[in-house]
Amino acid sequence: MAKVGKQTWSFKNSPRILGSSAVGGPKEGEGPLRDDFDVLHDDPYVGQKNWEKAEEQLLKESIQMAVKKAGLQSDQIDMVIAGDLINQISISNFSARSLGIPFYGIFGACSTSMQGLALAAQLVDSGYAYYAVAATSSHNATAERQFRYPTEYGGQKPPTAHCTVTGAGAALVGKGTEGPMITFATIGKVIDMGIKSPWEMGSAMAPAAADTILAHFRDTGRTPDDYDLIITGDLARVGNPIARDLLEKEGCSVSEKFTDCGILIYNPDQPDVFSGGSGCACCAAVTYGHLMKRIRKGDLKRVLVVATGALLSPLTVQQGETIPCIAHAVSIEAGGETS
């Protein structure tokens, strides 16, 4: 691994995504990407007694499936890197206790998917791990209980609100001869534009996304023309045009190749999706399901995935704090066979 510019890691030993999985819930099964999930659950409880245990089950399921799809066993995995939205990343911690695999817990809010993937690639590229899993999860009901109001409360939401994705995604990273390659990771800076409303996540995160994308191009010397797709994690229909405008103002034209996981995962007319999807599983499920499928089919050769996260907590909202945000970008490329 080598550092490129100020914020970017360049991976020299071709760490690859050897297996990936996407798991979703009932609402995700009604969306346009339903066929790109490995598993869709009709029951939001996933057969468990509460929402948090349901999310734990989703995360464990995605990790185990990614390992299986890579043709490996759990005792061959050197590290699981995972995080979630719930206090003290308890979903990931509780999942790890039953996996029996060394565990590295992280928190990046909804940027966790690419934060974890960058760290997994770093471990593999440097030789500190043969196989590392990057995984994350979210659940609509656990996130609502954590950050806003329990779903049972039936509180009204404005159209700028997001719908937290119920699901999980995992990627197994290792050295191999086949599979999508991870070539760059650009680590974002915390950006805070003074937005306080937890209903304005798209607006709050858009500047962080634009900042990281610009840093990626500045560090690597690449341009939007070098990518088939540039996709953010959770900006949805409010934040995506803001990020586009910010990039355009800096002379970075992303044209029609710029989209967002929160836009893709739901149909615009689906009930109660508001401005689109969010949550850790939004970027993870779209990337490790839909995008991996397109890359492996040859529809996409090079993709820049920019996961965005709002680093707020219930306490900081109650204290009237503004919302600091971050975005991490990972370049994923179709990889031919190597000797």
N, C-alpha and C positions, 0 to 999 in steps of 0.2 A: 504494500500500500504506500502511496505517496500523497503528500499534500499538494494541491493545485490552487494557486491564488490564496485568498484569505479564508474561505469557508468550505472548500470542497476537498473531498477525498477521492483519489483515483485508485481503483483496484486493478492491480497488475496481473493477478493470478487467476483471473476469470472465475470468481465465485458464481455459482449458478443456483437457480431455483430448481431443485430436483423434484420437488413435489409441492403442491399447494392445495388448499381447500377453502371452500366458502359455504357457510351454513347460515340459514335464514329462518325467519318466523312466518306467521300467516300473512302479514302485510307485504312482506318481501316476495312471497309467492304469488301475489296479485300484480306485481310489477312487471315491466318489460324484460327484465333480466332473469326471470324465473328459471329458464332453461340452463343458466350458467351456474346455478348453485349445485353443490354436491348433494346437499340434504336440505329439505324445507319441512319445517314442523307446522302442523295445523294447530297445535296446542301451544299457546304462549307460555304455559307453565312447563312445557317439555316433560310432563310427567312428574314434576317436582312439587314440593309443598309450598314454595314461595318463589317470588320473582328472582331473588338473588341466587338461589340454588339453580333456577332455570338457566340463568346466564352462565353460571359455573359449568353446567352440563354442556352448553353450547361451546364454550371455550375448550373444554377437554375433548369434545367430539372433533373439533376442527384440528387440534394438534395431532390427535391420534390418526386422523384421516390423512393429513399431510405426510406423516411418517410412513403410513401404509402405502400411499400412492408413490412414494419414492423408492419403494421396495426394501425398506429398512425395518428394523425392530427398535423398540424404545430404548433398549440397553446400548444401542449404538450411537445415541444422540448425546453429544457433549454438553449442550446447554439449551434451555428454553428461555427466551427473552420475551416477557409479556407484561402487559399493563392494561388498565381499564379505567373507568370513570368513578368508581365507587370508593368511599373513604379508605385510605391506606391500601389502595389497589387490592382490596380484600378478595375480589373475584379471582384474580390471578394467583394470589397467595394460596387460597383454598384449593384452587385447581392443581397447583404445583405439588401440594402435599400428597396427592394420590397418584401423581405421575411417576415419581421415583427418578426424576431427571434433575441434574443441577439446574438451578433457577436463578435468573437475574431479573428482578422486578423493576420496571421503569414507569414513569408517568410523563406523558406529553399531551394529556387530554386527547382530542381527536387526531392529533398528529402522531400518536403512538405507533401506528402501523409502519410508517416509513422510518421513524426513529428506531424502532426495533429491527427493521430490515437492514438499515445502515450499519447497526452494531453487529448484527449477525454476519454480514458480509465482511466487516472489519475483522472479526474473530477468525473466520475461515481464511481470508486472504493472507493474514499474518501468520497463520499456522497454529494459533492458539486453540482452534477447534477444527475437527474434521467435519462435523455436522452440527448446525445450530438452527433452532426453530425460532422464528419471529411470529408472534401471535398476539391477537387482541380481540376484545369483545365489547358489546354493549347490548342493552335491553331497554326498550322503550319505557317499561314500567319501573325499572330500577333507576334509570336516569331521571324520570319525572319525580320520583320520590326523593331522590338525592338533591336535585337542583331547583325544583319548582314545587308542584303539588302532586300528591299521589293521584294516580289515574282515577281512583274511586271518587275523588273530590269533584271531578267534572268541571274543572276551571276552564274558562274561556281563554282562547289564545288569539293573538293578532295574526294577520296573514304573513307577517315577516318571520314568524316562528318556524322552527324546524321540527321535523319528525325524527326522533332518535331511532336508528335502525336496530331491530332485534336480530342479532346474529353474531357471527364470529368468523375470523379468517386467519389462516396460518400459512406460512411458507417455510419449507425446509431448505436451508442453504448449505451447499457443500461444493467440493471440487468434483468435477465430472467431465464427461465428454459431450453431454447433451443437456439441453434445457436453456431457458432464458438466462442471459448473463447480466450481472449487476456491474456496471462500469464506473459510475460516479455516484457520490452522495454529497449533497450540499446541505450543511447544517445551518439552520435558520437562527436569526436573532429575535429576541423578544421585542415586539412592536406594540405600542399602546397609543391609540389615537384619541383616547378620552371617552370612548363609548361606555356607558354604564348599564344599559338595559340588557338583561339576559335574553330578551326576545330579539335582539339584533345581532345574532352571532355571525351572520353572513357579512354584514357591514364591518363588524369588529375584526374579523379574520382576513378580510380581503387585502389590506395593506401588507400584512405579514407574508401572504402568498406572493404578492407582487415583488416584495423585497427579496425573497429567496430565489424566485425565478430570475430576477435581474442579476443576483449574485452568481447564480449558476452559469449564466451566459458570460458574465464578466470573467469568472475564474477559468472556465473551460475553453473560451474562445468560440464556443458553439453559438448558433442562432436558432430561432424557431424553425427555420428551414431544415435543420438537421433532425427534426423530430416529426414523426407521423401524427403524434398526439401529445398534447400537454394537458394534463388533467389534474385539477385540484380535488381536495378531499370532501369538504363540507360547506362550501360557499353557497351552494344551491342557487336559486333563481334571483335572489337579492344580491349576494356577494359576487357572483361570477361576473356580471357586467361592470361592477365597481373595479374589480381586479383588472379586467380587460382595459378599462379606461386609464387606470394608473400605469399600466404597461405601455399603452399607446402614447401617453404623455412623455414617457422616457424614450420614445423612439423605438419601442419594441413591439412590432406588429405580429400578433399571434393568429390573426385571421380566423378561419373557421375551424382550425385544429385545436382550439382551446375550449375545454368543457369541464364538467364537474361531476364527481361521483354522486353527489346529492341530487343532481338533476337527472342522471341516468337511471337511478335505482327505482324510482317510482314514476307512474304515469301522472301527468299534471292534474288529471281529473279524479285521481284516487281520493276517497274521503279521508280527511284529517291528515294529509301530508303537508299542508301549508306551503311553504316556499321550497320544500324538498327535504332530502335526507341529511342526517348528521349522525354523530356518535362514532366511537372508535371503529365499529364494525362497518360503517359506511364505506370508507376508503378501502378497508381490508377486504371486505367481501367483493366489491367491484374489481379491485386489483387482482386478487388471488383466484377469483372465479372468472368474470367476464374478460378482463384484459389478458390474463394468462391463456385463456382459450383462444383469443384472437391472435396472440403472438405465436402460439404453437401451430396454429393453422396457417400462418404466414400473412394474415391480413395486416398486421402491424410489425414493423421491423425495429422501431426504436420509439420508446415512450418515456416521457418525463412525468413521474407521479409526484405530486406535491401535496402531502397530507397537512392539513391545517388544524390548529388546536387553540381553543380559548382557555387560558390558564386561570380561570376564576374558581371560586368555591362558594358554597352557600354563605359562609361567614363574611367573605369580602363583599358580596352583594349586599348583605344586610348592613355592612359598615359604609356603604355608599362608594366603595372603591370602583375605579375604572377597570376595564378588562384587558389585561396583557395577553397578547396572542403570539403564536409562533407557527412556522411552517418548515418542514423538512422535505427535501426533494431527493428522489432516487431515480437514476437513469437505468432503465431495463431494456435490454436489446435481445433480439432473436439471435440465438447462438447456434452456429453449425457445429458439426463434430470436430473435436480437437484430439490430437494424438496424446 
